[in-house]
Amino acid sequence: MPPADRLRLVRLLGMTGSKHDGEALNAMRMANKMLGENKTTWAEVLDMPPPLAPEPPLTPLHVIEAQMLLKMVDHLTPFEQSFLRNIVSFERLSAKQSAVLDRIRQKGIATMCADL
């Protein structure tokens, strides 16, 4: 049984404990239907290892970069600090935001090289 179906089956079985008999019965019927669709039995399901937890999403690279650059706060302008703090909540950056991050990254690299 595919992992997505296994997770759905677990959720359906949780619904069988509902105080509403109709909801509980419907959940059980749906669970039995899933078994038929997957050509498996309850005995086989009960013998399966538990479903794997979904993997956490990867942290976008711009978030990691922003967090690293914020450690150089003494070398950043208030705008740069604010910009970096804001982009950590963004899933993606626009072209303009990427250009600003590139500029701050270059400044960070130049600062690190000067400190050597």
N, C-alpha and C positions, 0 to 999 in steps of 0.2 A: 504494500500500500504506500503510495507516495507520501512524503512528509506533510504536504499541505492537507491531504485528506486525513491523515492521522491527527493533525491538530484540530481539524474541523470535527472529527469524531469525538475527541476529548471534550470539546466545547458542547457538543450535542449531549454527551453523557452527563455533563454538569447540569444541563437544563432538565434532565429527568427528575431532579430533586425539587422541581417547582411545586409550589402550593396549588397551582392551577392544574387540575387533572388533564385538561385538554392539551395544555402546553407540554406537560411531561410525556403524555402518550404520543403526541406528534413528534417530539424529539427522539423518542425510542424508535418510532416508525422510520424516521429519516435516517437514523443510525443503521437500522437493519437494511434499508435501501442502499446505503453506501457500501455495506458489506457485499451485497449482491453485485453492485456495479464494479467492485474491485475483485470479485471472484474469490472472496475469502470468508472465513467463518469466525465466530466469536472465539472458538478455541485457538485459532491461529493468531487472532488479534491479542488475546490475553497472554500469549507466549512471546509477543514482540517486545523488543527493548523499547523504553520510553522514547517519545519523539524528541528530536534534537531541538534545543532552543535556537531561535534564529540568531545568526551572527550579528553583532552590533555593526552599524554602518561605519565605514571608514571616515576618519576626520579629513575634511578637505585640506589640501595643501596650503591654501591661503590662510586658513585658521592657524595652522602650525607656525607658518611664517610670522603672522601677526603676533602670536604669543611670544615668539622668540625676539622679535623686534621691540616689543614692549619692555623687555628687560633692559633695553638701552635708553630708558626714559629720559636720562639726563641730556641726551643728544637729539631728542625729538622736539619739534615745535608742538604747541598745544593742539593745533589742527591735526598733525600727524598722530599724536596720542589718541585723540578722539576718533579719528578715522580708523585706526587699528582696533580700538575697543569695539567699534560698531561692526566692522566686517566679520568679527568672529561669529556673529549670529546669522550670517548670510550663507545660503547653500552654494550660491554661485556669485561671481563678480561680473559686472559689466565690463566692457572694453575700457571705459574711462576709469573705473575703479581699479582694474588690473594695471593700468598705466601709472596710477598714483602709487599703488603698492610696489611696482617696479622701481619707481623713483626713491621711495623710502628704503627699499632693499639695497639699492646702490649706495645710498647715503650710509646705511648700516655697515656695508662691506668696507666702504672708505674709512669709516670711523674705526672699525676693527683693525684695518691695516695700519692706520696711523698710530694705534696703541701698541703695535708690535715693535 
